[in-house]
Amino acid sequence: MASHLAEILKLPLVPAADCSCGLLLLVTRERLELRPQGPGATGSVYVDFTAGRAAHRRRFGGGVSQPLARAAGLKRGWRPRVLDATAGMGRDGFVLAALGCELTLLERSPVIWALLEDGVRRARAAEDPELRAIAQRMIVRHADAIRYLERLSERDAPDVVYLDPMYPHRRKSARVKKEMSLFRALVGDDPDSEALLQAARGRAGYRVVVKRPTQAGYLGDASPTMSIESPNTRYDVYVRKGIGR
Ligand SMILES: C[S@@+](CC[C@H](N)C(=O)[O-])C[C@H]1O[C@@H](n2cnc3c(N)ncnc32)[C@H](O)[C@@H]1O
């Protein structure tokens, strides 16, 4: 697996013990993980849907009444097909897939895509049949979402496009901060997120949802149809067509 990954990600293949780089993408027996190196390095980052926050949120997250689900327009008897155009570590996508949505997750950073792909692969092989079924609803693609959306035919358009681009100032827990600083080192600040919103608004069947920190302005100053708030997060919803019409 390591040599195959090194080839497709165009990264040098080295034995872990010999590494003098700042950041190591490590193939262990269990999983793929990103491991910072050197003095003061923080712990590894990897995708794990089987335990921790993802598992907790699946059980106790509040079902279809949680803000993310309401923003995406989930209703009794209706689950949208969602394009998660900024998939990252797949946390939000996993919540929607756990609620029954079919998800396509796009990630343009090759390293983050590889971590997410590995997390979904392991979830598909999990002992828990419910988790396996959720992971079956998640398709991960390595792609730039703007180009992907521009090439998408009307027939293949998703019901909902979900966007959570990087945002400069997020108040987060220490663990998420660690992950965010690694993310920033790998992907930067997503300066084209306004163009992504435009592309998404042109393709979503029903709506586009943009996740923002509560205090942040609207993405590209574009006023949404409505916003749904939770303590630290706001979901701005751009409705294209009413659900069920
Ligand atoms: C803040 S993270 C998303 C976190 C994600 N919602 C989660 O729950 O784990 C933003 C991610 O979107 C990706 N991204 C931003 N713009 C993109 C684009 N145009 N196409 C594909 N991926 C994009 C970045 O590479 C980054 O990994």
The ligand as an SDF file (V2000), in Angstrom:
LIG
                    3D

 27 29  0  0  0  0  0  0  0  0999 V2000
  -12.4130   23.0270    6.8840 C   0  0  0  0  0  0  0  0  0  0  0  0
  -12.0040   21.6390    5.9230 S   0  0  0  0  0  0  0  0  0  0  0  0
  -13.5160   20.7330    5.8660 C   0  0  0  0  0  0  0  0  0  0  0  0
  -13.8110   19.9470    7.1090 C   0  0  0  0  0  0  0  0  0  0  0  0
  -14.9540   18.9900    6.9380 C   0  0  0  0  0  0  0  0  0  0  0  0
  -16.2160   19.6630    6.8130 N   0  0  0  0  0  0  0  0  0  0  0  0
  -15.0190   17.9690    8.0630 C   0  0  0  0  0  0  0  0  0  0  0  0
  -16.1010   17.8400    8.6700 O   0  0  0  0  0  0  0  0  0  0  0  0
  -14.0270   17.2750    8.3040 O   0  0  0  0  0  0  0  0  0  0  0  0
  -11.9260   22.2430    4.2930 C   0  0  0  0  0  0  0  0  0  0  0  0
  -11.4310   21.2410    3.2740 C   0  0  0  0  0  0  0  0  0  0  0  0
  -11.9690   21.5750    2.0110 O   0  0  0  0  0  0  0  0  0  0  0  0
  -11.0130   21.2960    1.0240 C   0  0  0  0  0  0  0  0  0  0  0  0
  -11.3650   22.1500   -0.1370 N   0  0  0  0  0  0  0  0  0  0  0  0
  -11.4650   23.4920   -0.1690 C   0  0  0  0  0  0  0  0  0  0  0  0
  -11.8140   23.9250   -1.3870 N   0  0  0  0  0  0  0  0  0  0  0  0
  -11.9590   22.8080   -2.1520 C   0  0  0  0  0  0  0  0  0  0  0  0
  -12.3050   22.5960   -3.5190 C   0  0  0  0  0  0  0  0  0  0  0  0
  -12.5570   23.6130   -4.3560 N   0  0  0  0  0  0  0  0  0  0  0  0
  -12.3560   21.3320   -3.9720 N   0  0  0  0  0  0  0  0  0  0  0  0
  -12.0990   20.2820   -3.1460 C   0  0  0  0  0  0  0  0  0  0  0  0
  -11.7390   20.4220   -1.8500 N   0  0  0  0  0  0  0  0  0  0  0  0
  -11.6800   21.6690   -1.3590 C   0  0  0  0  0  0  0  0  0  0  0  0
   -9.7050   21.6790    1.6600 C   0  0  0  0  0  0  0  0  0  0  0  0
   -8.6210   21.0280    1.0050 O   0  0  0  0  0  0  0  0  0  0  0  0
   -9.9200   21.2000    3.0950 C   0  0  0  0  0  0  0  0  0  0  0  0
   -9.4810   19.8790    3.2590 O   0  0  0  0  0  0  0  0  0  0  0  0
  1  2  1  0
  2  3  1  0
  2 10  1  0
  3  4  1  0
  4  5  1  0
  5  6  1  0
  5  7  1  0
  7  8  2  0
  7  9  1  0
 10 11  1  0
 11 12  1  0
 11 26  1  0
 12 13  1  0
 13 14  1  0
 13 24  1  0
 14 15  1  0
 14 23  1  0
 15 16  2  0
 16 17  1  0
 17 18  1  0
 17 23  2  0
 18 19  1  0
 18 20  2  0
 20 21  1  0
 21 22  2  0
 22 23  1  0
 24 25  1  0
 24 26  1  0
 26 27  1  0
M  CHG  2   2   1   9  -1
M  END
$$$$
